[in-house]
Amino acid sequence: MRIKLVYPAWPRLRQQTPFILPPLGLAVAAALTPSGHEVSLADENALPLDLDDRPDLVGIGAMLTCQLARAFEIADHYRARGVPVVMGGVSATCAAEEARRHADAVVLGEAEGVWPEALADAAGGRLKPVYRRKKFASGREIPSPRRDLLAGKEYSYRGLRMVDLVETARGCGLGCFPCVVGGFSGTGFRPRDLQAVAREISAIPNDRLYIVDNALQQDEAHERAVFAALKAAGKRWVGHCVSATPELARLAADCGCWYVYQAVITPNEDFARKVRIFHEHGIGVEATVLLGVDSHGPDIFRRMVDYLLDLEVEIAEFTVQTPFPGTALFDDIKRSGRLLHQDWRRYNAEQAVFRPARMTPEQLSEGCQWAWREFYRDDPQRARMARLLRRVLPAREKAG
């Protein structure tokens, strides 16, 4: 069969630096596709989507809630042309009943094991409405992605190839309340085969990687092994939830850690301690800020900006708390009557889609935009990003 994998466009945060990360999940699905099929991958965030073609099967991956509406439009278009559609991904799983109304089949949860089954059924004209594993995939079942499908120049920023994504484990037991990962990938830690990970890292031509694991810090032995593989390959990398102890921060820096993402909800000493440790070892910090939790009043925007400027974090990204479907937060807010709507396009962590406890929705949305402007007022985001890039660019790229 001619299989077209589609990653729908989604509305980016207006203030974000405009570079595009490749859709790793679809590249993994391509790697799971048995030989004999012809596979293409279309990322609508990178290039316009050709809707005039007629593949034998379309697979649509919806990772983000704000992709769902566009995913449904694409699915409806192809089905109207007589092309069967299979939908999957985190958000399609979390909004499964709605997804089933727009697709011939929905893969709920992880694709390992069930995607080849769905393809065999599609080839025989007997697609089932739902495919789902009985238990989570083991780490050894998770393949290296089809990176040849992600090799385009559209994944560059100002002519520079940014980061290639690497997954070394699945599952997260940290239990952060607004997150969908625990429900989708489970709370148990499932590392991939480390030799396979090391081979994959070494084979990537790009010097800059993004370790997309939700929490490397969950398993120190695995974290150390990943650091060793990165050091052996001579890579520079970014990641989140890296252990913030002096020893592991030193090891992270020694194996090329460039900067880390650190979530923060309120100014607190633990976050400040982590920032100091990372900075002491030459590792930058991007603060991913969540605004609008029930303890936040209108003063949170000024307090948070002042706090982050005092800590001298390199980058900050300000987001509005969003009750994503599939989370306890969504259920609680909907049950309490505080959910404003279910217009998934607006669930992009920029607009308030619920009534906060101590401010209006308008105050929350506007306050978040104010925080973006104020944090970067005297030191623009582009200048901060340029300084981060200069830390890792070889001399030939700096000169270019």
C-alpha angles and dihedrals in degrees: 000000000000103000122193116197113201130196107194124225118258133194107260123213106272093231099046122114103260105242125119128229115214117248101255095181094062091046087055090050088052090052089052091053111107118242117267095056124100110229130194129175124213118191107192091195089064105034136010112273118246105224096173096077126096112215121175092245137008121209115195121197117201112184098161128055090228089060094060099085092051091044089055092049092052092046092050091049095053095042089053087056091052096256115135116234131208117192128197145147136100098298095041087054093048091049094037100147092052092045091053090060091060103038138057089226138006125209106213115205124341121009099215108117097000101063093064088047091052091049092051090050092047091051088053094046093244106109114169119221094240136027121188137158119240090226138007120284117261117243091252091059093060108096132207108264126251095259092175086075091056100049099105125123089239087086091068131096117218089342095312123114103235119197136332115217123239128185115201100169143002135220130055128217098181091099099211103186101231095045128107096196097090091055096044102038101020132240096268119097112243114183120196121235102288095215089055090048091050092050091048093050092048092049095055108100093205115093092210122072139176114215099211098191109133093229123005087177092070094085118028096193091053091045091053091048092051090049089053092051092049092049093048090052093047094233132157114218151175129212145151136246092025113167109270099209120122093245097048092041087054091050091047091052091046091056095049107274105171102181139335135220114235122185119221130181103171133009106273141158096242092061090045090051091053092049091051092050094049092046091049087060096045096256117138123224130220109196112214102202125202115202129187105044114149094263092057121099128181090280093067094086096060093039093051096047092048091047094051093045090051090052090049095225109182098227135012129194116195118207136177116238105257124193099223117199111258094043132101087236091062092049093047095048093045092047091051092052094244097117109108099196146325098241094143094197089069094051092092098116092256103086128052108247095176139041110267118220099240107024140030123269088247091054090051096049094043093043091055091053090047090053091054092051096043097047091053097035097105098024111035122223093241091056092048091049091048091055090050091049093050089061092067108025117110114236093257091057093045089054091048 
